[in-house]
Amino acid sequence: MTCLFEPCVIGGIELRNRFMRSATWDASATDDGQVTDASVRIFEDLARGGVGLIVTGYAFVSEQGKAAAGQYGIAEDRHIEGLRRLVKAAHDGGARIGAEIAHAGNNLFLLKDPRPVGLAPSQIEGFPLAHRAMTVAEIEETIADFAAAARRAREAGFDAVQLHFAHGYLGSQFLSPLTNHRSDDWGGSPENRRRFHVETLRAIRKAVGEEFPVWAKLGLQEGEGGLPLAEALDALKAMAAEGLSAVEVSAGQGTTGVRTERPEDDEALFFRVESAAAKQAVDIPVAVVGGIRNVATAEAIVAAGDADMISLARPLIREPNLIARWQRGDRARAKCIRDNKCLAAAFAEGVFACQEEALLRQQEAAT
Ligand SMILES: Cc1cc2nc3c(=O)[nH]c(=O)nc-3n(C[C@H](O)[C@H](O)[C@H](O)COP(=O)(O)O)c2cc1C
């Protein structure tokens, strides 16, 4: 077996292997963000399934920052007790666990009506959801909300906190020239567009100290007219200088982190180029997510030095035991076919499950 399955320390966390479950919204929390028995079962299954690090689905740092129905909350101290149940489920199964913390900005597509008016760096003409530009006081409050959320993550016993600065949510919106048109200290130049990230990290370090692992999922790839890679890397360097412990590389604005290329295109990994560039740019560990379905590919990525850690989301919805399966020597490709029906079901019905797998089970039961 390769080094992927060996214990290691990455980004301040002792791990049983180099696989992580990328943050995945599971729609299992109550309307006010409380963990449920269904949530706990998801984490028990994942931990039993062998993955080294499990990152929770994005948890909202404030009521205003909610992005989806059934999201976990980390906005109030009353959320801590429920979150401890997720930590226990992960630890009992031998996994480590990080809390992903997020603010939606104006990306409220996964909420149902009536949606609140979104808060964003700038008002964007033609954007289909109601929103307005944040005041400076609102930006400062949001940074304080992130810091308080990180403090709660530590109190709940998480091994790390991960800032969601990807996928078109508030962090992406600040960083990208597509969505940040401010002319004050929080927009305009690349340095101003990354001020939100730098100040958030500073505030978090004050709240949790220097030792607690603080990771980020960062959008390094954008579409036409979006953030150039060099600027994204400068933002990453600035965050590393403020004490970021590790980064997971994904998409930012104007593109998607949840692409649907078929499994035959296995080698067309979404962000390997950006991950390799991040490895060159910073000394902190780098995880890469997006489209990895093959253990041989995962090994090749790490062997080439293009990432330190392999992150998976949809494959572990279909097969929570995938890592244990690979480790046992069954190296068949992950069964996930990237149809995104898991996402559609979470949105339409609040159900967290692979729809293909559910169909197969039904067919088996009928025969
Ligand atoms: C149902 C679903 C929920 C997701 N929720 C989150 C989330 O809460 N936070 C996040 O950063 N990414 C989220 N993602 C994106 C995944 O973490 C991951 O970046 C993406 O699916 C690509 O990886 P994969 O090809 O291994 O699935 C979600 C994806 C899916 C399918």
The ligand as a Tripos MOL2 file, in Angstrom:
@<TRIPOS>MOLECULE
LIG
   31    33     1     0     0
SMALL
NO_CHARGES

@<TRIPOS>ATOM
      1 C1        -24.6710   17.2980   -1.9690 C.3       1 LIG1
      2 C2        -23.4600   18.1810   -1.9930 C.ar      1 LIG1
      3 C3        -23.2690   19.0830   -0.9690 C.ar      1 LIG1
      4 C4        -22.1030   19.8840   -0.9360 C.ar      1 LIG1
      5 N1        -21.9190   20.7270    0.1200 N.ar      1 LIG1
      6 C5        -20.7600   21.4330    0.2290 C.ar      1 LIG1
      7 C6        -20.5010   22.2200    1.3820 C.ar      1 LIG1
      8 O1        -21.2810   22.2830    2.3280 O.2       1 LIG1
      9 N2        -19.3220   22.8980    1.4170 N.ar      1 LIG1
     10 C7        -18.3800   22.8170    0.4110 C.ar      1 LIG1
     11 O2        -17.3190   23.4330    0.5310 O.2       1 LIG1
     12 N3        -18.6110   22.0800   -0.6920 N.ar      1 LIG1
     13 C8        -19.7620   21.3690   -0.7960 C.ar      1 LIG1
     14 N4        -19.9720   20.5620   -1.8810 N.ar      1 LIG1
     15 C9        -18.8870   20.4070   -2.8750 C.3       1 LIG1
     16 C10       -17.9790   19.2310   -2.5160 C.3       1 LIG1
     17 O3        -17.3560   19.3800   -1.2540 O.3       1 LIG1
     18 C11       -16.8600   19.0350   -3.5480 C.3       1 LIG1
     19 O4        -16.0620   20.2000   -3.5740 O.3       1 LIG1
     20 C12       -17.4030   18.7300   -4.9530 C.3       1 LIG1
     21 O5        -18.5070   17.8390   -4.8720 O.3       1 LIG1
     22 C13       -16.3280   18.1170   -5.8560 C.3       1 LIG1
     23 O6        -15.7770   16.9450   -5.3010 O.3       1 LIG1
     24 P1        -16.2530   15.4610   -5.7610 P.3       1 LIG1
     25 O7        -16.0610   15.3760   -7.2550 O.co2     1 LIG1
     26 O8        -15.3570   14.5300   -5.0060 O.co2     1 LIG1
     27 O9        -17.6940   15.3160   -5.4000 O.co2     1 LIG1
     28 C14       -21.1230   19.7700   -1.9600 C.ar      1 LIG1
     29 C15       -21.3480   18.8620   -3.0040 C.ar      1 LIG1
     30 C16       -22.4860   18.0830   -3.0290 C.ar      1 LIG1
     31 C17       -22.6660   17.0980   -4.1480 C.3       1 LIG1
@<TRIPOS>BOND
     1     1     2 1
     2     2     3 ar
     3     2    30 ar
     4     3     4 ar
     5     4     5 ar
     6     4    28 ar
     7     5     6 ar
     8     6     7 ar
     9     6    13 1
    10     7     8 2
    11     7     9 ar
    12     9    10 ar
    13    10    11 2
    14    10    12 ar
    15    12    13 ar
    16    13    14 ar
    17    14    15 1
    18    14    28 ar
    19    15    16 1
    20    16    17 1
    21    16    18 1
    22    18    19 1
    23    18    20 1
    24    20    21 1
    25    20    22 1
    26    22    23 1
    27    23    24 1
    28    24    25 2
    29    24    26 1
    30    24    27 1
    31    28    29 ar
    32    29    30 ar
    33    30    31 1
@<TRIPOS>SUBSTRUCTURE
     1 LIG1         1 GROUP 0 **** ****
